């Protein structure tokens, strides 16, 4: 099969499309003929040698999500999936290949109203967003939430999930165009993070109360303002560390407000936790996708042989939504 392969360490130049052995499904695995796979920043970090694949995942083939058709079933795959079914889902690696293996329970049927290129832009973003907001953040319908980097893949998904729950959604971005486009997805309060501390804007617009949950991708430089923006008993959910990992923590604020700080990542979790997050996504988010309540946001689509251009697009920070690789017919 053909796959994107990491050769050495670096940026886009470390990627090549090569012929590699086609994997065979074992146990309860299914093999999926991948039609499209979206890119994630974890792929960029893996290519640079900063985020190695966990045990059992391909060490040199990036890709944390896919969309395609079931191609073969392992001996212990008992259904309900069958060959030819359209599915999408998350994997620990290897998604940017013509074929990928996944436990049957991790493969979710694609809603009939979605094309597979659209479907490829969904799993990592929406499973991460839904898990961060509902499971890790404990946000209830009608609550308030601040979402950073609203133009990112997970950011665009998180805005839509929170809006679908009837929540009041605050969001930040350094780009006014991304804030305007996020309004179309359900963003209620757009905050230009170039204009000073965002916590002041949140407190002004909530009458000094703050928000129930903050979904953070920025890390160190945003910590103080995140704590300031939270309401009493609020929860900070740290999903990414784009701005750095180390900073001072004001424990007085944590104690006074009785705050909870949660760190979360999907890739390194045990399989049962991933299954739980996938099941909750299938039960709540997939029906929203079917009804058009939420939708995939595709920034751009590249053919497989353009994998370097696709990675460069993601690295440009001009992206709104997801960058998708499309696999041609052979």
C-alpha positions as CSV (number, residue, x, y, z in Angstrom):
1,X,0.0,0.0,0.0
2,X,1.0,3.7,-0.3
3,X,1.5,5.7,2.8
4,X,3.0,8.9,4.1
5,X,6.3,7.9,5.8
6,X,8.5,9.9,8.1
7,X,12.2,9.7,7.1
8,X,14.5,11.3,9.6
9,X,13.4,14.3,11.6
10,X,12.2,17.7,10.5
11,X,9.3,19.5,8.9
12,X,7.6,18.8,5.6
13,X,10.9,17.7,4.1
14,X,10.9,14.6,6.4
15,X,7.8,13.2,4.7
16,X,7.7,10.9,1.7
17,X,5.0,8.8,0.1
18,X,6.3,5.3,-0.2
19,X,5.1,1.7,-0.7
20,X,4.9,-0.2,2.6
21,X,3.4,-3.6,3.5
22,X,-0.4,-3.8,3.8
23,X,-1.4,-4.7,7.4
24,X,-3.6,-7.7,8.1
25,X,-6.3,-7.5,10.7
26,X,-6.0,-9.6,13.8
27,X,-8.4,-10.4,16.7
28,X,-11.3,-7.9,16.8
29,X,-9.6,-5.5,14.3
30,X,-11.1,-4.3,11.1
31,X,-9.0,-3.0,8.1
32,X,-10.2,0.2,6.6
33,X,-9.5,1.3,3.1
34,X,-8.7,5.0,3.8
35,X,-10.2,7.5,1.4
36,X,-9.2,10.6,3.3
37,X,-7.2,11.5,6.5
38,X,-6.9,14.8,8.2
39,X,-3.7,16.3,9.6
40,X,-3.1,17.3,13.2
41,X,-0.3,19.1,15.0
42,X,0.6,15.9,16.6
43,X,1.7,14.7,13.2
44,X,4.1,17.7,12.9
45,X,5.5,17.0,16.3
46,X,6.0,13.3,15.5
47,X,7.9,14.2,12.3
48,X,10.2,16.4,14.4
49,X,10.8,13.5,16.9
50,X,9.0,15.3,19.7
51,X,5.9,13.1,19.9
52,X,6.7,9.4,19.2
53,X,3.9,7.0,18.5
54,X,2.7,4.9,21.4
55,X,3.5,1.2,21.5
56,X,1.6,-0.8,18.9
57,X,1.1,2.1,16.5
58,X,3.2,2.6,13.4
59,X,6.3,4.5,14.4
60,X,6.9,6.1,11.0
61,X,3.4,6.6,9.5
62,X,1.6,9.7,10.9
63,X,-2.2,10.1,11.1
64,X,-4.6,10.1,14.0
65,X,-7.9,9.9,12.1
66,X,-9.3,8.5,9.0
67,X,-12.5,8.0,6.9
68,X,-13.1,5.1,4.5
69,X,-14.7,1.8,3.9
70,X,-14.3,-1.5,5.9
71,X,-12.1,-3.7,3.7
72,X,-11.5,-6.8,5.8
73,X,-12.5,-8.2,9.2
74,X,-10.3,-9.9,11.8
75,X,-11.3,-13.4,13.1
76,X,-12.9,-12.0,16.3
77,X,-14.7,-9.0,14.7
78,X,-18.3,-10.0,15.4
79,X,-20.2,-7.1,13.9
80,X,-22.3,-5.1,13.3
81,X,-19.7,-3.8,10.8
82,X,-19.3,-5.5,7.4
83,X,-17.1,-5.1,4.4
84,X,-18.1,-2.0,2.5
85,X,-19.4,-0.1,5.4
86,X,-18.3,3.6,5.5
87,X,-16.6,4.4,8.8
88,X,-14.5,7.0,10.5
89,X,-12.6,7.2,13.7
90,X,-9.4,7.9,15.6
91,X,-6.2,5.8,15.7
92,X,-2.9,6.1,17.7
93,X,-1.0,6.4,14.4
94,X,-0.9,5.2,10.8
95,X,-4.0,7.0,9.5
96,X,-2.2,8.6,6.5
97,X,-2.0,5.3,4.7
98,X,-4.1,3.5,2.1
99,X,-5.1,1.0,4.7
100,X,-5.4,1.3,8.5
101,X,-6.2,-1.2,11.3
102,X,-8.6,-0.3,14.2
103,X,-10.5,-2.2,16.8
104,X,-14.0,-2.7,15.5
105,X,-15.6,-0.8,18.4
106,X,-13.5,2.2,17.6
107,X,-14.9,2.5,14.0
108,X,-18.0,4.7,13.8
109,X,-20.5,4.6,10.8
110,X,-20.3,7.7,8.7
111,X,-23.6,9.6,8.5
112,X,-25.1,9.2,5.0
113,X,-25.2,13.0,4.5
114,X,-21.4,13.3,4.6
115,X,-18.8,12.7,2.0
116,X,-15.7,10.9,3.1
117,X,-13.4,13.9,2.7
118,X,-15.8,15.8,5.0
119,X,-15.9,12.8,7.4
120,X,-12.1,12.7,7.7
121,X,-12.2,16.2,9.2
122,X,-14.4,15.1,12.1
123,X,-13.0,12.4,14.4
124,X,-10.0,13.8,16.2
125,X,-11.5,17.4,16.4
126,X,-15.0,16.5,17.6
127,X,-14.1,13.6,19.9
128,X,-11.4,15.8,21.5
129,X,-13.8,18.7,21.8
130,X,-16.7,16.8,23.1
131,X,-14.6,14.9,25.6
132,X,-12.9,18.1,26.8
133,X,-16.2,20.0,27.2
134,X,-18.5,17.3,28.6
135,X,-16.3,14.6,30.2
136,X,-13.3,16.6,31.4
137,X,-14.9,20.0,31.8
138,X,-18.2,18.8,33.1
139,X,-19.9,21.7,31.2
140,X,-23.7,21.5,31.5
141,X,-26.2,22.7,28.9
142,X,-26.8,26.4,29.3
143,X,-23.4,27.0,30.9
144,X,-20.6,29.3,29.8
145,X,-17.3,28.4,28.2
146,X,-14.2,30.1,26.9
147,X,-12.5,28.4,24.0
148,X,-9.0,29.5,22.8
149,X,-7.8,29.2,19.2
150,X,-11.3,29.1,17.8
151,X,-10.0,28.8,14.3
152,X,-8.2,25.5,14.9
153,X,-9.6,22.1,14.1
154,X,-10.6,21.3,17.7
155,X,-11.5,25.0,18.3
156,X,-14.1,25.0,15.5
157,X,-15.5,21.7,16.7
158,X,-15.6,22.9,20.4
159,X,-17.5,26.1,19.5
160,X,-20.1,24.0,17.7
161,X,-20.5,21.4,20.4
162,X,-20.9,24.1,23.1
163,X,-23.4,26.0,20.9
164,X,-25.4,22.8,20.3
165,X,-25.6,22.4,24.1
166,X,-27.2,25.8,24.4
167,X,-24.1,27.3,26.1
168,X,-22.8,30.8,25.9
169,X,-19.5,30.6,24.0
170,X,-16.6,33.0,24.4
171,X,-13.6,32.5,22.0
172,X,-10.2,33.9,21.3
173,X,-8.1,34.3,18.2
174,X,-5.3,36.6,17.0
175,X,-7.1,36.9,13.6
176,X,-10.3,38.9,13.1
177,X,-11.3,36.9,10.1
178,X,-11.2,33.7,12.1
179,X,-13.3,35.3,14.9
180,X,-15.9,36.4,12.3
181,X,-16.0,32.9,10.7
182,X,-16.3,31.3,14.2
183,X,-19.4,33.5,14.8
184,X,-21.1,31.6,12.0
185,X,-20.4,28.3,14.0
186,X,-22.0,29.6,17.2
187,X,-19.4,31.9,18.8
188,X,-21.3,34.4,21.0
189,X,-18.4,36.6,22.2
190,X,-15.4,37.1,20.0
191,X,-12.2,38.2,21.8
192,X,-9.2,39.4,19.8
193,X,-6.3,38.2,21.9
194,X,-3.9,40.8,20.4
195,X,-5.7,43.5,22.3
196,X,-4.6,42.6,25.8
197,X,-5.7,40.2,28.5
198,X,-8.7,38.2,27.5
199,X,-9.8,37.7,31.1
200,X,-10.8,41.3,31.4
201,X,-13.1,41.0,28.4
202,X,-14.7,37.8,29.8
203,X,-15.3,39.3,33.2
204,X,-16.8,42.5,31.7
205,X,-19.2,40.5,29.6
206,X,-20.2,38.2,32.5
207,X,-20.8,40.9,35.0
208,X,-17.6,39.8,36.9
209,X,-18.7,36.2,37.3
210,X,-16.4,34.5,34.8
211,X,-17.0,31.3,32.8
212,X,-17.7,27.8,34.0
213,X,-15.1,26.1,31.8
214,X,-12.0,27.2,29.8
215,X,-10.8,25.0,27.0
216,X,-7.1,25.9,26.5
217,X,-4.6,25.0,23.8
218,X,-2.1,27.7,24.6
219,X,-0.6,26.6,27.9
220,X,1.9,28.6,29.9
221,X,1.3,32.2,28.6
222,X,-2.5,31.9,29.1
223,X,-2.5,30.3,32.6
224,X,-2.9,33.4,34.7
225,X,-5.7,34.9,32.6
226,X,-7.4,31.5,32.3
227,X,-7.6,31.3,36.1
228,X,-8.8,34.9,36.3
229,X,-11.5,34.2,33.7
230,X,-13.0,31.3,35.6
231,X,-16.0,31.5,37.8
232,X,-16.1,30.0,41.3
233,X,-15.7,26.2,41.1
234,X,-14.7,26.6,37.4
235,X,-12.6,24.1,35.5
236,X,-9.6,24.7,33.3
237,X,-9.1,21.9,30.7
238,X,-5.6,22.0,29.2
239,X,-5.7,20.3,25.8
240,X,-2.5,21.8,24.2
241,X,0.6,23.7,25.0
242,X,1.2,25.8,21.9
243,X,2.7,28.6,23.8
244,X,4.9,26.6,26.2
245,X,4.7,24.3,29.1
246,X,6.2,26.0,32.1
247,X,5.1,29.1,34.1
248,X,4.2,30.2,37.6
249,X,0.9,29.0,39.1
250,X,-1.0,31.3,41.5
251,X,-2.3,28.8,44.0
252,X,-4.2,31.6,45.9
253,X,-6.5,32.0,42.9
254,X,-7.0,28.2,42.7
255,X,-7.8,28.0,46.4
256,X,-10.0,31.1,46.6
257,X,-12.1,30.1,43.6
258,X,-12.0,26.4,44.4
259,X,-10.9,25.7,40.8
260,X,-10.1,22.4,39.1
261,X,-7.3,22.1,36.5
262,X,-7.5,19.1,34.2
263,X,-4.9,18.0,31.6
264,X,-6.1,15.8,28.8
265,X,-4.8,14.1,25.6
266,X,-6.5,11.3,23.6
267,X,-3.5,9.6,21.9
268,X,-1.8,8.2,25.1
269,X,-5.0,7.0,26.8
270,X,-5.8,3.3,27.4
271,X,-8.0,1.8,24.8
272,X,-11.0,1.6,27.1
273,X,-10.9,5.3,27.7
274,X,-10.7,6.0,24.0
275,X,-13.6,3.6,23.4
276,X,-15.6,5.5,26.0
277,X,-14.9,8.9,24.4
278,X,-15.7,7.4,20.9
279,X,-19.0,5.9,22.2
280,X,-20.1,9.2,23.7
281,X,-19.2,11.0,20.4
282,X,-21.3,8.4,18.5
283,X,-24.2,8.8,20.8
284,X,-24.4,12.6,21.0
285,X,-22.4,14.2,18.2
286,X,-23.1,11.9,15.3
287,X,-26.9,12.6,15.5
288,X,-26.0,16.3,15.4
289,X,-23.9,15.7,12.3
290,X,-26.8,13.8,10.7
291,X,-29.2,16.7,11.4
292,X,-26.7,19.4,10.4
293,X,-26.6,20.9,13.9
294,X,-22.8,20.7,13.7
295,X,-20.7,20.2,10.7
296,X,-17.1,19.5,9.7
297,X,-15.0,22.5,8.8
298,X,-12.5,21.8,6.0
299,X,-9.8,24.4,5.4
300,X,-8.2,22.7,2.4
301,X,-7.8,19.4,0.6
302,X,-4.6,18.0,-0.8
303,X,-3.9,14.8,-2.7
304,X,-1.7,12.2,-1.0
305,X,1.3,13.1,-3.1
306,X,1.0,16.7,-1.9
307,X,1.6,15.6,1.8
308,X,4.4,18.1,2.2
309,X,2.3,21.0,0.9
310,X,-0.5,19.9,3.3
311,X,1.9,19.9,6.3
312,X,3.2,23.3,5.2
313,X,-0.4,24.6,5.1
314,X,-1.0,23.4,8.6
315,X,2.2,24.9,9.9
316,X,1.3,28.3,8.4
317,X,-1.2,29.0,11.2
318,X,-3.5,30.4,8.5
319,X,-5.8,27.4,8.8
320,X,-9.4,27.6,9.7
321,X,-10.6,24.1,10.5
322,X,-8.9,21.0,9.2
323,X,-6.4,20.2,6.5
324,X,-7.3,16.9,4.7
325,X,-5.3,14.5,2.6
326,X,-7.4,12.8,-0.1
327,X,-6.4,9.3,-1.3
328,X,-7.0,8.7,-5.0
329,X,-8.3,5.4,-6.5
330,X,-5.8,2.9,-7.6
